[in-house]
């Protein structure tokens, strides 16, 4: 992970985050058909990311190398449908040309650290098919298969996973 730094996202990062998100879906969306990928991509736009002071309990981080954003992560410390001791990892994405360099792990570890510092006991997430092994090797246990609604008529299969924080 040479030369990569992880920091809090700033409002001016939204476009680059959307670019990382879209590139990762296009290149790493294995296991989903073209219709599902199009629906997934339809949900990627800069306004989607709650960066800065917009929302309390939300942490969006970016990984940067050579002044270029190569990954991002998103933690919701106050999801409405969870108890107060549980946070949700909403996203961890890395540019396809930067995968397997420890960037996703660094982002995830920082998000987990934020959750620990907030006194949270558990993290949950929904992993896309291509990300299940990534999360499993980092201590997340499968919970249940879920459907993520992307558009009115397209849902993606995902796996809800959990991790108890030490």
Helices and strands as residue ranges (DSSP letters): E 4-8, G 11-13, H 14-28, H 34-42, G 46-48, G 52-54, E 58-65, E 68-76, E 86-94, G 96-98, H 103-117, E 122-127, G 129-131, H 132-136, E 141-151, E 154-164
